[in-house]
Each structure stands twice: as structure tokens, then as C-alpha cells.
Amino acid sequence: MIERKFILERLKEYKIQTNIDNAIKGAGHAFTEIEKTPLGDKIIIHASKPGIIVGRRGSTIRDMTQTLGKQFKLDNPQIEIEEVQNPFINARIVAEKIALALERYGSSRFKKIGYSMLENVINNGALGVEILMSGKIPGARAKTWRFYMGYMKKSGSVAQSGVDFAIKTAELKSGTLGIQVRILPKSVKLPDEVIIKGLEEKSEKKKQEMAKIFAKTNLDEEETETAAELDNEEEILEKVEEPSLELLEEDKVSANFEESKQSKTQTGKDVEKKSPKKKVKKTSRKTQKSKDSNTKK
């Protein structure tokens, strides 16, 4: 009887989790916890986007509490939301993101989606990732594509308890696609990992010494740069204060040329004033005709 009770509670938790998954798609639902308190049943939802779960003015949370209370006969259900700090290490959130991306962009861009997710998971601190996509990708025949990166355990106790595993489905026009995600987090202690004592302390000392040397070199470089800048400024000031001989000679030549110009213009004006203009007598046409007649005679 006691075993049946435990099994029924587990089934109840699984049904509540699936109901929440269907109710809040795209919220990055990781997992749910159910705790019994004196005030009632407490449901804690762990998700990457809590704003979608809350909804506008808390409408979605109210509807969810009413439906869960009626459907599963919970005593005064209270929902709490906790944000997942690193969503790319959780296999359920990663699988949901892949499914939403495939439904949005289609199966033609499945390679880009897979490789981008691999990079995001590894960059966020995971030891290894494996993504399996099975279905009509990209042609009419069903295939399975495997994307993997890093280190992954496939057998033993680590594969059963340490590896985070999740399954999701994406509904497309060509049919349903199955998505499997396996993530090996950094917190897992591997049995084949070897740590030699004493090397960590030596490595830390070496790191500290290298940091000191690096800081000294940076200070020396900064001092040399400042000294070089000061020398350049002094040279520029000397050039500005002490003009070169070539510039002085050019200034003298230009001044002499201008003086000669001015003297020439003054002499020309004096000559014009001294030499009076010759008066030209105007002769009329009649006087010219009379002169012509006298010459003919």
C-alpha cells in the first residue's frame, strides 16, 4: 500500500509538470517542485523566462492555479516562480529552444540551429553536449542527425545520474521531429579524472609570479611611452621656438623682393609726374581739304 502511494504521488507530479509544459510554451520551463505546507500545496516552477508565466497583470498564473486545483484536487495551491540562472546548461530548456527554432524557421536550417546550440552550451561551461534530430530532415526520407561537442559519458553510473537528458518534439508541415539532448555539466565528478597533489599549488604560484612580471612589464612600457611622448613634445617646442635658417633666408628674400617692387612702382610714378603730356592739335575736315587743294596746285 505504501509503495502504491509513492507511485501515485510521482505520477501526479509528472502529470502536473506536463500540464505546465503545455500551458507555458516558450517560457523555458526546466522542472517543477511540489511541497506540502500547512497552508496548502506549494508549486515551485523553475523557468528561464518568468515574465511569460506571470502574464499580463498575473492573468496566466491565476488561470493556472484554478485549473491545477480543479484538475488534480490540490489543497489551496500556491505557485512560485524561480528564474534559472544559466539556461544553456539545462537539457529541457535547450531542447525546447531547438524545437521552437525548427517550428519557426523550418527544417531547412536545422544545421545552423544545431551548431549554434552546441557553441552556446559549451561557452556556458558544459563539459560535453550531444543533440540528436530524427525525422524528415531535410528530404522526404526519415534520418537522424547527430551534433556533438566535448566529452560525453555513454555508460556507467555517471551516464545515468550525471548526464542531463531531455526529449522534445517539433511539429512541422512535413511531420513531427524528435529532439534528444544530452548535457554533461561541469559540476559532475568523473571517475577517470586524475588530480596530482602539489601541482595545483605550484601552478597557482606560477600564475602569481607571471601576473607580477606582467604588471612590471606593463609599468615599464607605460614609463617608456610617457618618456618618449615628453621627448617628442620638447623637440616640437624647440622647433617652434628656434626657426630654421632656411626659413629666415626665405623671409629675407621675400622682404627684399617686396621692397624692390615698391621702389619700382614709386620711380614709375615720379617719371610720369615729371614728363608732361604732349598736346595734340585737333584739325577739322575743312582745314584738311584746303591744305590738300593747295598742295595740288
HELIX and SHEET records of a PDB file:
HELIX    1   1 ILE A    2  ALA A   23  1                                  22    
HELIX    2   2 PRO A   50  VAL A   54  1                                   5    
HELIX    3   3 ARG A   56  GLY A   58  5                                   3    
HELIX    4   4 SER A   59  PHE A   72  1                                  14    
HELIX    5   5 PRO A   87  ILE A   89  5                                   3    
HELIX    6   6 ALA A   91  TYR A  105  1                                  15    
HELIX    7   7 SER A  107  ARG A  109  5                                   3    
HELIX    8   8 PHE A  110  ASN A  123  1                                  14    
HELIX    9   9 SER A  157  SER A  157  1                                   1    
HELIX   10  10 VAL A  158  GLY A  162  3                                   5    
HELIX   11  11 LEU A  199  GLU A  241  1                                  43    
HELIX   12  12 LEU A  245  LYS A  274  1                                  30    
HELIX   13  13 ARG A  285  LYS A  296  1                                  12    
SHEET    1   A 3 HIS A  29  THR A  37  0                                        
SHEET    2   A 3 GLY A  40  ALA A  47 -1                                        
SHEET    3   A 3 GLN A  78  GLU A  83  1                                        
SHEET    1   B 4 LYS A 143  GLY A 150  0                                        
SHEET    2   B 4 GLY A 128  GLY A 135 -1                                        
SHEET    3   B 4 THR A 176  LEU A 184 -1                                        
SHEET    4   B 4 ASP A 164  GLU A 171 -1                                        
END                                                                             
